[in-house]
Amino acid sequence: MTSNGKTVLVTGGSRGIGRATCLAFAQAGYRVAFCHLNDLDAEKTLADINSLSTGLGINADVSAEASAQSVFEQVGAVFGNVDVLVNNAGILSEAPLAETTIEDFDQVIAINLRGCFLFGREFVRHSRTGRIINVASDLALLGREGMSAYAASKGAILSMTRSWARELAPDILVNAVAPGPINTSMTDPENMSAEAQAADLNTPLARFGEATEIAEMILYLAGPHSGFTTGQCFGVNGGSVM
C-alpha cells in the first residue's frame, strides 16, 4: 500500500476498536501511530500495521500530561504533524454507586476523559488543520445502572466534542462515534457482568457489533466525504439509541 502522505494517531490502539482502527487506516494508506500502556498485544498490532503501511507504537499513559506531550513529539520526529487524531483509549468500571470507590471513579475519568482532553489539546497545538474523532459510547445517551462513572465520562466526551467543533471550525473538524455493544475484551465476562451483557443484547439487531464496524465509521469521518460534518455523534449501536 502506498502512503497517502497523511498520519493518524490512535490512542489505545493495540487491541479492540483501536487495533481495528489502526489496521483500517493502514489499509487506506495512512502512516499509523498508536499508543498503549504496557500491552503485550502492541507488538503484533505494530507488525500487522507495517505489513500494510508504516507504523509506530508508543508506550504511554494517556492520562499523564507529560506522556501526551511526549507522544506528539515522538510522532512528529518520525512522521511530522498528525493529520487525524482518534481518541479511543478507555476503560470500563462496573459497580453500584454505593460501592464505587473514589479511586475507581478517578481512574475512569482520568483515562477516558482527561486523556481525551490532553491528546486533543496537543493535537491543536501541533496541527493547524485536520480531524479529531472521539470515541464515546451509547451509554453516554442511555445511562446504565452500575456504570455511572463510565457513562459520565463518555457523556462529557460528547459535550467536549461539540465545544471543540465550534471552537476549531473551519480548519479542524471534530466528531464522535458512540459505539453500542462491541465484541472486544471490554465486554468479556471477566470485565462485564452477565446482566450488563444481557442488556447490551437487548437491541433491534440483537448482537454485539464488531470492532471493524466502528473502525469503518471512524475512517469515513477522517476522509474527504465528511467535509461538511462537524460536532456530530454517530451511533454505531445496533439500534440501542434511535
C-alpha positions as CSV (number, residue, x, y, z in Angstrom):
1,M,0.0,0.0,0.0
2,T,1.4,3.4,-1.0
3,S,1.3,6.1,1.7
4,N,-1.2,8.8,1.1
5,G,1.1,11.2,2.9
6,K,-1.2,11.5,6.0
7,T,-0.6,10.4,9.6
8,V,-3.2,9.1,12.1
9,L,-2.6,8.8,15.8
10,V,-4.9,6.3,17.7
11,T,-4.9,6.2,21.5
12,G,-5.4,2.8,22.9
13,G,-4.5,1.3,19.6
14,S,-3.1,-2.1,20.4
15,R,-6.4,-4.0,20.8
16,G,-10.1,-3.9,20.2
17,I,-11.6,-0.9,18.4
18,G,-8.2,0.8,18.5
19,R,-6.5,-2.1,16.7
20,A,-9.2,-2.4,14.1
21,T,-9.0,1.4,13.5
22,C,-5.2,1.3,13.1
23,L,-5.5,-1.5,10.5
24,A,-8.3,0.3,8.6
25,F,-6.2,3.4,8.3
26,A,-3.1,1.4,7.3
27,Q,-5.1,-0.3,4.6
28,A,-6.2,3.1,3.4
29,G,-2.6,4.2,3.1
30,Y,-2.1,6.3,6.2
31,R,1.0,6.2,8.3
32,V,-0.2,4.9,11.6
33,A,1.0,5.8,15.1
34,F,-0.7,4.4,18.2
35,C,-0.1,4.4,21.9
36,H,-0.8,1.8,24.5
37,L,0.1,1.1,28.1
38,N,2.3,-1.9,28.7
39,D,0.1,-4.0,26.3
40,L,1.7,-7.3,25.1
41,D,-0.6,-7.1,22.1
42,A,1.1,-4.0,20.8
43,E,4.0,-5.8,19.1
44,K,1.6,-7.9,16.9
45,T,-0.5,-4.8,16.1
46,L,2.6,-2.9,15.0
47,A,3.7,-5.8,12.8
48,D,0.3,-6.0,11.2
49,I,0.3,-2.3,10.5
50,N,3.8,-2.5,9.0
51,S,2.6,-5.2,6.7
52,L,0.1,-2.7,5.2
53,S,1.8,0.7,5.7
54,T,4.2,2.3,8.1
55,G,3.6,2.1,11.9
56,L,4.9,3.5,15.2
57,G,3.8,2.1,18.6
58,I,4.5,4.1,21.7
59,N,4.0,3.1,25.3
60,A,2.3,5.9,27.1
61,D,-0.2,6.7,29.9
62,V,-2.8,8.8,28.1
63,S,-3.9,10.4,31.4
64,A,-0.5,12.0,32.1
65,E,0.2,15.4,30.6
66,A,3.9,14.7,30.0
67,S,3.1,11.5,28.2
68,A,0.7,13.2,25.8
69,Q,3.3,15.8,25.0
70,S,5.9,13.1,24.5
71,V,3.7,11.1,22.2
72,F,3.2,14.0,19.8
73,E,6.9,14.8,19.9
74,Q,7.8,11.2,19.0
75,V,5.3,11.0,16.2
76,G,6.4,14.4,14.9
77,A,10.0,13.3,14.8
78,V,9.1,10.2,12.8
79,F,6.1,11.2,10.6
80,G,5.7,15.0,11.0
81,N,2.4,16.5,12.1
82,V,-0.6,14.4,12.9
83,D,-3.5,14.8,10.4
84,V,-6.1,12.7,12.2
85,L,-6.4,12.0,16.0
86,V,-8.6,9.2,17.2
87,N,-9.2,9.4,20.9
88,N,-10.1,5.8,21.6
89,A,-8.4,4.9,24.9
90,G,-10.8,4.0,27.6
91,I,-11.6,1.6,30.4
92,L,-14.8,0.3,31.9
93,S,-15.7,0.1,35.6
94,E,-18.9,-1.6,36.7
95,A,-20.2,-1.3,40.3
96,P,-23.3,0.0,42.1
97,L,-23.0,3.7,43.0
98,A,-22.7,2.9,46.8
99,E,-19.8,0.6,46.1
100,T,-17.9,2.7,43.6
101,T,-14.7,3.9,45.2
102,I,-13.2,7.3,44.6
103,E,-10.1,5.6,43.2
104,D,-12.2,3.7,40.6
105,F,-14.1,6.9,39.7
106,D,-10.9,8.9,39.3
107,Q,-9.3,6.3,37.2
108,V,-12.2,6.1,34.7
109,I,-12.3,9.9,34.4
110,A,-8.6,10.2,34.1
111,I,-8.2,7.7,31.2
112,N,-11.5,8.2,29.4
113,L,-12.0,12.0,29.7
114,R,-8.7,13.6,30.8
115,G,-6.8,11.5,28.2
116,C,-9.2,12.7,25.5
117,F,-8.7,16.3,26.6
118,L,-4.9,16.1,26.8
119,F,-4.5,14.5,23.4
120,G,-7.0,16.9,21.8
121,R,-5.1,19.8,23.2
122,E,-1.8,18.5,22.0
123,F,-3.3,17.9,18.5
124,V,-4.4,21.6,18.3
125,R,-1.0,22.8,19.5
126,H,0.8,20.8,16.8
127,S,-1.7,20.8,13.8
128,R,-3.5,23.7,12.2
129,T,-5.8,21.5,10.2
130,G,-7.2,18.0,10.4
131,R,-9.7,15.8,12.0
132,I,-10.4,14.7,15.6
133,I,-12.7,11.7,16.2
134,N,-13.6,10.9,19.8
135,V,-14.9,7.5,20.8
136,A,-17.8,7.8,23.2
137,S,-20.5,5.2,23.9
138,D,-24.2,4.7,23.5
139,L,-24.3,4.7,27.3
140,A,-23.5,8.4,27.2
141,L,-27.0,8.8,25.9
142,L,-28.7,5.9,27.7
143,G,-27.1,5.7,31.1
144,R,-26.7,2.3,32.7
145,E,-27.1,1.1,36.2
146,G,-23.8,0.2,37.8
147,M,-21.8,2.2,35.2
148,S,-22.3,5.8,36.2
149,A,-18.6,6.7,36.1
150,Y,-18.2,5.2,32.7
151,A,-21.4,6.8,31.3
152,A,-20.5,10.1,32.8
153,S,-17.0,10.1,31.2
154,K,-18.5,9.3,27.8
155,G,-21.2,11.9,28.1
156,A,-18.6,14.5,28.9
157,I,-16.7,13.5,25.7
158,L,-19.8,14.3,23.7
159,S,-20.0,17.7,25.2
160,M,-16.3,18.3,24.6
161,T,-16.7,17.2,21.0
162,R,-19.4,19.8,20.4
163,S,-17.4,22.5,22.1
164,W,-14.2,21.7,20.1
165,A,-16.2,21.6,16.9
166,R,-17.4,25.1,17.4
167,E,-14.0,26.4,18.6
168,L,-11.8,24.8,15.9
169,A,-14.0,25.2,12.8
170,P,-13.4,25.5,9.9
171,D,-9.9,24.2,10.0
172,I,-10.3,21.2,12.3
173,L,-13.4,19.1,12.1
174,V,-14.4,17.2,15.3
175,N,-16.9,14.4,15.6
176,A,-17.7,11.5,17.9
177,V,-18.6,7.9,17.4
178,A,-20.7,6.3,20.0
179,P,-20.5,2.5,19.8
180,G,-23.0,0.2,21.2
181,P,-22.0,-3.3,22.5
182,I,-18.9,-4.4,20.6
183,N,-17.2,-7.8,20.6
184,T,-13.9,-6.8,22.4
185,S,-12.1,-7.7,25.6
186,M,-14.0,-4.9,27.4
187,T,-17.2,-7.0,27.0
188,D,-15.7,-10.3,28.0
189,P,-17.3,-12.0,31.0
190,E,-14.3,-11.1,33.3
191,N,-14.8,-7.4,32.5
192,M,-18.6,-7.2,32.3
193,S,-21.4,-8.9,34.3
194,A,-23.9,-11.2,32.7
195,E,-26.6,-8.7,33.5
196,A,-24.8,-6.0,31.5
197,Q,-24.2,-8.3,28.6
198,A,-27.8,-9.3,28.5
199,A,-28.8,-5.6,28.5
200,D,-26.3,-5.0,25.6
201,L,-28.0,-7.7,23.6
202,N,-31.4,-6.0,24.0
203,T,-31.2,-4.1,20.8
204,P,-33.1,-4.4,17.5
205,L,-30.1,-6.1,15.9
206,A,-29.7,-8.4,19.0
207,R,-26.0,-8.9,18.6
208,F,-22.7,-7.4,19.6
209,G,-21.1,-5.4,16.8
210,E,-17.6,-6.0,15.5
211,A,-14.6,-3.6,16.0
212,T,-14.2,-3.3,12.3
213,E,-17.7,-1.8,12.0
214,I,-16.6,1.0,14.3
215,A,-13.3,1.4,12.5
216,E,-15.1,2.0,9.2
217,M,-17.1,4.8,10.6
218,I,-14.0,6.4,12.1
219,L,-12.2,6.1,8.7
220,Y,-15.2,7.7,7.0
221,L,-15.1,10.7,9.4
222,A,-11.4,11.2,8.6
223,G,-11.9,11.1,4.8
224,P,-12.9,13.5,2.1
225,H,-16.6,12.7,2.0
226,S,-17.2,14.0,5.5
227,G,-16.0,17.6,4.9
228,F,-19.3,19.2,5.8
229,T,-19.6,17.3,9.1
230,T,-18.6,18.5,12.5
231,G,-19.9,18.4,16.0
232,Q,-21.8,15.3,15.4
233,C,-22.2,12.0,17.2
234,F,-22.6,8.9,15.1
235,G,-24.2,5.9,16.8
236,V,-23.0,2.6,15.5
237,N,-25.0,0.7,18.1
238,G,-27.3,-1.9,16.6
239,G,-30.3,0.4,17.3
240,S,-29.8,0.8,21.0
241,V,-30.2,4.5,20.6
242,M,-32.6,6.0,17.9
